[in-house]
Amino acid sequence: MIKDLKESLKLLKKSKWNILIEAGFIFVVFLLLLLFSNFFADFLGKINDFTNMEDPFVALDAMKPILNRLIMFFIGFFVVLFLLYCFVESLQWRWTYNLMKNKKGIFNKTYFFNFCLLNFVLLFLFYLLFLLLRISKSDIQIFIILFFGLILFNLLLIFYVLLNKKDLINVFKSTWEIIGRIHLFILMYLVISLVLFVGVLVIWLVGFLPGIWLGLILDLIVLSIVISLSRIFISLVVDRLV
């Protein structure tokens, strides 16, 4: 693992564009979420105006167009955010793998398609876990559901690397092989946790600098470096172990 981490630091120096793209992507997502919150607050304000009507049936009829627009807005926002994530992050993971293997090329249609499908399947599973979390009545049930959610998230990152070498079906078939080496992957995530801790510490120290925009830019850069380094490290370890 130490050797993989040292190699990750070497490859990070060649990943300046990855870091810049990651920073830009995080900034765009932040703007989209800000836009979403403003639109959602506006919709809630309009709905609240109708709830003050004396006749509930008139209020319901008046709210239908707004509720339909709200549903369409939710669907459109989710689709845009999902496709944006799949496009940018599939480029990043593919680019990282090619950099590691000294290969040329960034975009791969097959990888992009499998990346989208994989995220859609895992997103559906996360949604099921969320529904189970809503109906959970004990702390043990909540702990088990959150534990499975953590496992799914960790598997997802490993699957991103395996998609470079296998099709989606064989990636899922590798799940038990991955679980059989869980002790090695736990060590991998402990190293990543250390990297994240250092990154969070740096971001916290940046908060003491004067200037909001300077701090925001530096935070984006630090966060992007941490994500890029973690992506490279995961790619190296998974490629070696599976």
C-alpha positions in Angstrom: 0.0 0.0 0.0 2.8 2.4 0.8 4.4 1.7 -2.6 1.0 2.4 -4.3 0.7 5.7 -2.3 4.1 6.8 -3.5 3.2 5.9 -7.1 0.0 7.8 -6.7 1.9 10.9 -5.7 4.1 10.6 -8.8 1.1 10.2 -11.1 -0.7 13.1 -9.3 2.0 15.4 -10.7 0.9 14.4 -14.2 -2.8 14.9 -13.4 -3.0 18.7 -13.4 -5.9 18.7 -15.9 -7.7 16.1 -13.8 -7.5 18.4 -10.8 -8.7 21.4 -12.7 -11.6 19.5 -14.2 -12.5 18.1 -10.8 -12.5 21.6 -9.3 -14.6 23.0 -12.1 -17.1 20.1 -11.8 -17.5 20.6 -8.0 -18.0 24.4 -8.6 -20.7 23.7 -11.3 -22.5 21.2 -9.0 -22.4 23.8 -6.2 -24.0 26.3 -8.6 -26.6 23.8 -9.7 -27.6 23.0 -6.1 -27.8 26.7 -5.4 -30.0 27.2 -8.4 -32.1 24.2 -7.4 -32.6 25.6 -3.8 -33.7 29.0 -5.1 -36.2 27.4 -7.6 -37.5 25.0 -4.9 -38.0 27.8 -2.4 -39.9 29.8 -5.0 -42.2 26.8 -5.7 -42.8 26.3 -2.0 -43.7 29.9 -1.6 -46.3 29.7 -4.4 -47.8 26.5 -2.9 -47.9 28.1 0.5 -50.0 30.9 -0.9 -52.6 28.5 -2.2 -52.9 26.6 1.1 -54.3 29.8 2.7 -57.4 29.5 0.5 -60.6 28.7 2.3 -61.8 26.1 -0.2 -59.3 23.2 -0.3 -60.7 21.9 -3.6 -60.1 25.2 -5.4 -56.6 25.4 -3.8 -55.8 21.9 -5.0 -56.9 22.7 -8.6 -54.9 25.9 -8.5 -51.8 24.0 -7.2 -51.9 21.3 -9.9 -50.0 23.2 -12.6 -47.3 24.3 -10.1 -47.0 20.7 -8.7 -46.6 19.4 -12.3 -43.9 22.0 -13.0 -42.2 21.0 -9.7 -42.2 17.3 -10.6 -40.8 18.1 -14.1 -38.2 20.4 -12.5 -37.2 17.6 -10.1 -36.9 15.1 -13.0 -35.0 17.5 -15.2 -32.6 18.5 -12.5 -31.9 14.9 -11.6 -31.3 13.8 -15.2 -28.9 16.8 -15.9 -27.0 16.2 -12.7 -26.8 12.4 -13.2 -25.6 12.8 -16.8 -23.1 15.5 -15.9 -21.7 13.3 -13.1 -21.4 10.3 -15.4 -19.8 12.2 -18.2 -17.2 14.0 -16.1 -16.4 11.2 -13.7 -16.2 8.5 -16.4 -13.7 10.7 -18.1 -11.7 11.1 -14.9 -11.6 7.5 -14.0 -10.8 6.4 -17.6 -8.2 9.1 -17.8 -6.6 8.0 -14.5 -6.5 4.3 -15.7 -4.9 5.2 -19.0 -2.4 7.4 -17.2 -1.5 4.5 -14.9 -1.1 2.2 -17.9 0.7 4.7 -20.1 -2.1 4.5 -22.6 -3.5 7.3 -24.8 -7.2 8.3 -25.0 -9.7 9.8 -22.6 -13.2 9.1 -23.7 -14.4 5.5 -24.3 -18.1 5.0 -25.3 -18.3 1.5 -23.9 -16.8 2.6 -20.6 -19.2 5.6 -20.5 -22.3 3.5 -21.2 -21.3 0.9 -18.5 -20.4 3.7 -16.1 -23.9 5.2 -16.5 -25.6 1.8 -16.2 -23.6 0.9 -13.1 -24.4 4.2 -11.4 -28.1 3.8 -12.3 -28.3 0.3 -10.7 -26.4 1.4 -7.6 -28.5 4.5 -7.3 -31.7 2.3 -7.4 -30.2 0.2 -4.6 -29.3 3.3 -2.6 -32.9 4.5 -3.0 -34.2 1.2 -1.6 -31.9 1.5 1.4 -33.2 5.1 1.9 -36.8 3.7 1.9 -35.8 1.0 4.4 -34.2 3.7 6.5 -37.4 5.7 6.5 -39.4 2.8 8.0 -36.7 1.6 10.4 -37.8 1.6 14.0 -34.7 0.6 15.9 -31.0 1.7 16.1 -29.8 -1.7 15.1 -31.9 -1.6 11.9 -30.6 1.9 11.1 -27.0 0.7 11.7 -27.4 -2.3 9.4 -28.9 -0.2 6.6 -26.1 2.4 6.9 -23.5 -0.3 7.0 -24.8 -1.8 3.7 -24.9 1.7 2.2 -21.3 2.1 3.1 -20.4 -1.2 1.5 -22.3 -0.3 -1.7 -20.4 3.0 -1.9 -17.1 1.3 -1.4 -17.9 -1.4 -4.0 -18.9 1.3 -6.4 -15.5 2.9 -6.4 -13.8 -0.5 -6.9 -16.3 -1.2 -9.8 -15.2 2.0 -11.5 -11.7 0.6 -11.9 -12.9 -2.9 -12.9 -15.0 -1.4 -15.7 -11.7 -0.7 -17.5 -11.0 -4.4 -17.7 -14.3 -6.2 -17.6 -17.9 -5.8 -18.9 -20.6 -4.9 -16.4 -21.8 -8.4 -15.8 -18.3 -9.7 -15.0 -17.8 -6.7 -12.8 -20.8 -7.7 -10.6 -19.5 -11.3 -10.7 -16.3 -10.1 -9.1 -18.1 -8.9 -6.0 -17.4 -12.1 -4.0 -13.8 -12.0 -5.1 -13.6 -8.5 -3.7 -15.3 -9.5 -0.5 -12.8 -12.3 -0.1 -10.0 -9.8 0.0 -11.9 -7.3 2.2 -9.0 -7.0 4.6 -6.8 -5.6 1.9 -9.5 -3.1 0.8 -10.1 -2.1 4.3 -6.4 -1.1 4.5 -6.8 0.8 1.2 -9.7 2.8 2.6 -7.8 3.5 5.8 -5.1 5.1 3.7 -7.8 7.1 1.8 -9.3 8.2 5.2 -5.9 9.5 6.2 -5.6 11.4 2.9 -9.1 12.8 3.4 -8.2 13.8 7.0 -5.2 15.7 5.8 -7.3 17.4 3.1 -10.0 18.4 5.6 -7.3 19.8 7.9 -5.8 21.9 5.1 -9.3 23.2 4.2 -9.9 24.1 7.8 -6.6 26.0 7.9 -7.5 27.8 4.6 -10.6 29.1 6.4 -8.3 31.4 8.5 -7.1 33.2 5.3 -8.6 36.6 4.5 -10.9 36.8 1.5 -13.9 34.6 0.9 -13.2 34.0 -2.8 -9.5 33.2 -2.2 -10.5 30.7 0.5 -13.2 29.2 -1.8 -10.7 28.7 -4.7 -8.1 27.2 -2.5 -10.7 24.9 -0.9 -11.8 23.7 -4.4 -8.1 23.0 -5.4 -7.4 21.1 -2.1 -10.6 19.1 -2.4 -9.8 18.3 -6.1 -6.3 17.2 -5.2 -7.6 14.9 -2.5 -10.2 13.4 -4.8 -7.7 12.9 -7.7 -5.1 11.4 -5.4 -7.7 9.0 -3.9 -8.9 8.0 -7.4 -5.3 7.2 -8.5 -4.6 5.3 -5.4 -7.8 3.2 -5.7 -7.0 2.5 -9.3 -3.5 1.3 -8.5 -4.6 -1.0 -5.6 -7.7 -2.5 -7.3 -5.7 -3.1 -10.5 -3.1 -5.0 -8.5 -5.5 -7.0 -6.3 -8.3 -8.0 -8.7 
